[in-house]
Amino acid sequence: MPATESDWDTPFTINRFRGGGEDSDSTLPVAHTCFFSLDLPNWSSYEVTRERILFAIVNCRAIDTDFNPNSSAWVDVETDE
């Protein structure tokens, strides 16, 4: 993150999420923190939009692929290696 407002030279963008299929109401938004962008599905109503965004804010912890348990960088803290 930029340290000051004057360091902020990358614009924040909101894009249409190109996925989710027929039932986009069950799809959560996708944040790309390194690119300062947010992909939003084509939800059916304001209420669904509000519910999905609030759910993502409160419950989602992963940032892009930084926390991917299938990643080769994943370290299992339970092992003795």
N, C-alpha and C positions, 0 to 999 in steps of 0.2 A: 504494500500500500504506500502511496505517496506520503511523505512526511508533512507536507504543507499543501494548501490549496493551489499555490502557484506551481507545484510539481505535478499537478494532475493534468497530464496532457493527452491521456487516452479517454475518449468519450465512452460513457456507459451506453450500451445498446440493449434493446429488448427486441427479440426476434420471434418469429412464428416457429414453433416446434414442428418439425416434419416427421411425425411418427405418431404412435399411439393407436393407429388403426381406427376402427369403427367406434370404439368406446373411449374417446379422448377424455371423458369426464373422470376416468379412473387414473389418468396419467398425471404425474407430478411435474413441476417445472424443473428445468435443468439449468444449473448455474455454471458458468465458465469463469471462475474467479481470476485466472491469469489473463483473460481477455476482456474482463469487465463487461460480460454479457449475460443475459438471461433469456432462455428459450421457453416460451409459454405455449402450451397446447391450445387448440381452439375449443375451449370449454363452452358448454351450452348456455350458461347464465352467469350473472354477476355473483350469485350465491355460491355456485360451484367454484368459480375463480377465487373468491375470498377464502373458502374452506381449504382448497388445495394449497394456496400460497401460505396460509397460516399453519397448516399441517407441516409443510416443508420447513418453515422457519423454526418451528418448535421441535420437530422430530428428526430431521435429517442431519446427519453428522458428516457424511462423506463429501469431499471436495474433489470434483472431477474424478480422476483415478488415483488420487493421492492415497486413499485408503481402500485399496482393493485387496481383499484377502486371497485372491487368486494370483496376485502379482508376484513376480520372482523376488521382489524386495520385501515381501511379507516375512516377518520373523515371528515364530511361535514362541511366546514367552514361557510356555509350559515345559519345553524340552530342556535337556541338560547340555545342549551343544554350545 
